[in-house]
Structures are given as C-alpha cells and as structure tokens.
Amino acid sequence: MGSDMWGYSGTSGHVPGTELIGYAVEATDGSIGKVDRHTEDVGRSYLVVDTGPWILGHKVLLPAGLVERVDNENRTVRVSCTKEWVRASPDFARGQHDDDIAHLRLVEQYYANRHM
C-alpha cells in the first residue's frame, strides 16, 4: 500500500468536505457496515466503520488509501480489502485511539502486510 495509505487516491472520487457518515461500506466481497466517522487530516485520513451486527458491533479504522471509490449518488464507499481482512483488523474504540500513534502504526502495519 505504501506511503499513500493515509490519503484518498485521486481516482477515488472523494471530494474534500463531503460528509461520509452513514455511507454504506462495501468490501471486495460484500457489505461490511457503515461509516461511523471519517477524517480528512493531511497525512492521516481514515474512515471508522461500524460493522454492526455482522461482527458484534466491531468498529475498525480503515486508512483512506483503501478507498477505491466514493459513490455519492448511492451513498456507498467501496474499499480494496475483503470482509475477512476487516474482521481480523485491530479494534477501534472511539476516544481510545483517536490520537494514539501506536494504534495508528498497528493499523498501518496490519494493512501494509495484509498480503502475508
């Protein structure tokens, strides 16, 4: 994934300032939940996805570089990972990891090494 992990790609269709909260999130193999919140911080943009009952209300942090496409018409965000990668990713607890550099590095390491 490389150094662009924390930024939206130029081809994603993401328009800065667009409110993504509530958008459905689709992995390469199906639905994984809804955007609970998102950031547009330079060098550290990400989505927090609430997976809902799919995996017992698990929330995960997905780096913006995983976003393949933002479809504003259908209020959907498509990401370049599978449901299993998301299920196995580190837990995200609101307030607990917002500025936790160690957790951000854990997420970065997890997605950078997902091919292993």
C-alpha positions as a Markdown table, in Angstrom:
| # | Residue | x | y | z |
|---|---|---|---|---|
| 1 | Met | 0.0 | 0.0 | 0.0 |
| 2 | Gly | 2.9 | 2.3 | 0.6 |
| 3 | Ser | 3.2 | 5.9 | 1.8 |
| 4 | Asp | -0.2 | 6.9 | 0.3 |
| 5 | Met | -2.0 | 4.7 | 2.8 |
| 6 | Trp | -3.4 | 7.6 | 4.8 |
| 7 | Gly | -4.6 | 9.7 | 1.8 |
| 8 | Tyr | -7.5 | 9.3 | -0.6 |
| 9 | Ser | -6.3 | 8.4 | -4.1 |
| 10 | Gly | -7.0 | 11.0 | -6.9 |
| 11 | Thr | -9.2 | 8.4 | -8.6 |
| 12 | Ser | -11.4 | 7.6 | -5.6 |
| 13 | Gly | -14.0 | 10.2 | -6.3 |
| 14 | His | -13.7 | 11.6 | -2.8 |
| 15 | Val | -14.4 | 15.3 | -2.7 |
| 16 | Pro | -12.9 | 17.0 | 0.4 |
| 17 | Gly | -15.7 | 18.3 | 2.7 |
| 18 | Thr | -18.2 | 15.6 | 1.7 |
| 19 | Glu | -19.9 | 14.2 | 4.8 |
| 20 | Leu | -19.5 | 10.4 | 4.5 |
| 21 | Ile | -21.1 | 9.4 | 7.8 |
| 22 | Gly | -23.8 | 6.9 | 7.2 |
| 23 | Tyr | -22.5 | 5.8 | 3.8 |
| 24 | Ala | -22.6 | 2.0 | 3.3 |
| 25 | Val | -19.1 | 0.4 | 3.0 |
| 26 | Glu | -18.5 | -2.4 | 0.5 |
| 27 | Ala | -15.5 | -4.7 | 0.6 |
| 28 | Thr | -14.4 | -6.6 | -2.5 |
| 29 | Asp | -16.7 | -9.5 | -1.4 |
| 30 | Gly | -19.7 | -7.7 | 0.1 |
| 31 | Ser | -21.0 | -5.2 | 2.7 |
| 32 | Ile | -19.0 | -4.6 | 5.8 |
| 33 | Gly | -21.0 | -1.8 | 7.5 |
| 34 | Lys | -21.4 | 1.9 | 7.6 |
| 35 | Val | -19.1 | 4.9 | 8.0 |
| 36 | Asp | -19.3 | 6.0 | 11.7 |
| 37 | Arg | -16.9 | 8.9 | 11.2 |
| 38 | His | -14.1 | 10.0 | 8.9 |
| 39 | Thr | -11.2 | 12.4 | 8.9 |
| 40 | Glu | -9.5 | 14.4 | 6.1 |
| 41 | Asp | -6.4 | 15.2 | 8.0 |
| 42 | Val | -3.4 | 15.6 | 5.7 |
| 43 | Gly | -1.2 | 12.5 | 6.1 |
| 44 | Arg | -3.7 | 10.8 | 8.3 |
| 45 | Ser | -7.1 | 10.4 | 6.7 |
| 46 | Tyr | -9.2 | 7.4 | 7.6 |
| 47 | Leu | -12.7 | 6.0 | 8.0 |
| 48 | Val | -14.1 | 4.5 | 11.1 |
| 49 | Val | -16.5 | 1.7 | 10.0 |
| 50 | Asp | -19.2 | 0.3 | 12.3 |
| 51 | Thr | -19.6 | -3.3 | 11.2 |
| 52 | Gly | -22.9 | -3.5 | 13.2 |
| 53 | Pro | -24.3 | -7.0 | 14.0 |
| 54 | Trp | -22.1 | -8.6 | 11.3 |
| 55 | Ile | -19.3 | -8.9 | 13.8 |
| 56 | Leu | -21.0 | -7.8 | 17.0 |
| 57 | Gly | -20.7 | -4.0 | 16.7 |
| 58 | His | -16.9 | -4.1 | 16.0 |
| 59 | Lys | -15.6 | -0.8 | 14.8 |
| 60 | Val | -12.5 | -0.6 | 12.7 |
| 61 | Leu | -10.3 | 2.1 | 11.3 |
| 62 | Leu | -9.6 | 1.9 | 7.6 |
| 63 | Pro | -6.9 | 4.1 | 6.1 |
| 64 | Ala | -8.2 | 6.4 | 3.3 |
| 65 | Gly | -5.8 | 4.7 | 0.9 |
| 66 | Leu | -8.1 | 1.6 | 0.9 |
| 67 | Val | -11.0 | 3.7 | -0.6 |
| 68 | Glu | -11.4 | 2.7 | -4.2 |
| 69 | Arg | -14.5 | 4.7 | -5.0 |
| 70 | Val | -16.9 | 7.0 | -3.3 |
| 71 | Asp | -20.4 | 6.9 | -4.8 |
| 72 | Asn | -22.2 | 9.9 | -3.6 |
| 73 | Glu | -25.4 | 9.1 | -5.6 |
| 74 | Asn | -25.8 | 5.7 | -3.8 |
| 75 | Arg | -24.1 | 6.8 | -0.6 |
| 76 | Thr | -21.6 | 4.0 | -0.8 |
| 77 | Val | -17.8 | 3.7 | -0.2 |
| 78 | Arg | -16.0 | 0.8 | -1.9 |
| 79 | Val | -12.8 | -0.4 | -0.3 |
| 80 | Ser | -10.0 | -2.6 | -1.7 |
| 81 | Cys | -10.0 | -5.2 | 1.0 |
| 82 | Thr | -12.1 | -8.3 | 1.9 |
| 83 | Lys | -14.5 | -8.8 | 4.7 |
| 84 | Glu | -12.1 | -11.1 | 6.4 |
| 85 | Trp | -9.3 | -8.5 | 6.4 |
| 86 | Val | -11.7 | -6.1 | 8.0 |
| 87 | Arg | -12.9 | -8.7 | 10.5 |
| 88 | Ala | -9.4 | -9.5 | 11.6 |
| 89 | Ser | -8.2 | -5.9 | 11.8 |
| 90 | Pro | -7.4 | -4.2 | 15.1 |
| 91 | Asp | -10.4 | -3.0 | 17.1 |
| 92 | Phe | -11.1 | 0.7 | 17.2 |
| 93 | Ala | -12.7 | 2.3 | 20.3 |
| 94 | Arg | -14.0 | 5.9 | 20.0 |
| 95 | Gly | -11.9 | 8.2 | 22.1 |
| 96 | Gln | -9.4 | 5.5 | 22.9 |
| 97 | His | -7.4 | 5.5 | 19.7 |
| 98 | Asp | -8.2 | 8.9 | 18.1 |
| 99 | Asp | -4.7 | 10.3 | 18.5 |
| 100 | Asp | -2.9 | 7.1 | 19.6 |
| 101 | Ile | 0.1 | 6.9 | 17.4 |
| 102 | Ala | 0.8 | 3.3 | 18.5 |
| 103 | His | -2.6 | 2.2 | 17.3 |
| 104 | Leu | -2.3 | 4.1 | 14.0 |
| 105 | Arg | 1.0 | 2.3 | 13.4 |
| 106 | Leu | -0.6 | -1.0 | 14.3 |
| 107 | Val | -3.3 | -0.4 | 11.7 |
| 108 | Glu | -0.7 | 0.8 | 9.2 |
| 109 | Gln | 1.4 | -2.3 | 9.8 |
| 110 | Tyr | -1.7 | -4.6 | 9.5 |
| 111 | Tyr | -2.8 | -3.2 | 6.1 |
| 112 | Ala | 0.7 | -2.9 | 4.7 |
| 113 | Asn | 1.3 | -6.5 | 5.5 |
| 114 | Arg | -2.1 | -7.9 | 4.5 |
| 115 | His | -0.7 | -10.0 | 1.7 |
| 116 | Met | 1.2 | -12.2 | 4.2 |
